[in-house]
Amino acid sequence: MSRKADRLEATFEALTEAEVDRVTATYAPLTEAVRQLIDATVRTQADDDLIARARTGVFAQSADSACGGQLPGRRSSAAVE
């Protein structure tokens, strides 16, 4: 997907049923895990220490994931303390 002027342009590929199954098997569990993380974040009653440890773990996982390659895009300026 690219941004040109004030519109977005996207290219879509036709996927075979096997490719759809593979992509779904890969990303559906990740999507569910992220949903659960967001839910836990919104509803947490954890103390500051536990939240700080959780944040450190999330940042570490994000950094590990970035090593596998990412598309260009916005990066958070948040830092781990």
C-alpha positions in Angstrom: 0.0 0.0 0.0 1.3 3.4 -0.8 0.2 7.0 -0.2 0.2 9.4 -3.1 -1.0 12.9 -2.6 -4.2 12.5 -0.5 -5.2 9.0 -1.5 -4.0 5.5 -0.7 -3.2 3.0 -3.4 -3.1 -0.8 -2.8 -2.3 -3.8 -4.9 -4.2 -7.0 -4.3 -3.2 -10.5 -5.3 -5.5 -13.3 -5.9 -4.7 -16.1 -3.5 -5.3 -19.8 -3.9 -7.4 -21.6 -1.3 -4.2 -23.2 0.1 -2.6 -19.7 0.4 -5.6 -18.4 2.2 -5.5 -21.3 4.6 -1.8 -20.8 5.2 -2.2 -17.0 5.8 -5.1 -17.6 8.1 -3.3 -20.3 10.1 -0.3 -17.9 10.5 -2.0 -14.6 11.3 -5.3 -15.6 13.1 -3.6 -16.8 16.3 -1.4 -13.7 16.3 -4.5 -11.5 15.8 -6.2 -13.2 18.7 -3.1 -12.8 21.0 -3.0 -9.1 20.2 -6.7 -8.7 20.9 -6.2 -10.4 24.3 -3.2 -8.2 25.0 -5.3 -5.1 24.3 -8.1 -6.4 26.5 -5.7 -7.1 29.3 -4.2 -3.6 28.9 -7.5 -1.9 29.1 -8.8 -3.9 32.1 -5.7 -4.3 34.1 -5.6 -3.7 37.8 -1.9 -4.6 38.1 0.6 -2.6 40.1 3.2 -0.3 38.5 6.0 -2.9 38.8 4.1 -5.6 37.0 3.1 -3.1 34.3 6.7 -2.0 33.8 7.8 -5.6 33.5 5.0 -6.4 31.0 5.9 -3.3 29.0 9.6 -4.3 28.9 8.5 -7.8 27.6 6.3 -6.3 24.9 9.0 -4.0 23.7 11.5 -6.9 23.6 9.1 -9.0 21.6 8.5 -6.1 19.2 12.2 -5.6 18.7 12.7 -9.4 18.1 9.9 -9.3 15.5 11.4 -6.4 13.7 14.6 -8.4 13.2 12.5 -10.6 10.8 11.9 -7.6 8.6 9.1 -5.0 8.5 7.5 -2.8 5.9 8.4 0.9 6.3 6.0 2.8 8.5 5.5 4.8 11.6 7.6 3.7 14.6 6.6 4.6 18.2 8.9 7.0 19.9 8.1 5.3 23.3 11.2 4.0 25.0 11.6 1.3 27.6 12.6 2.8 30.9 
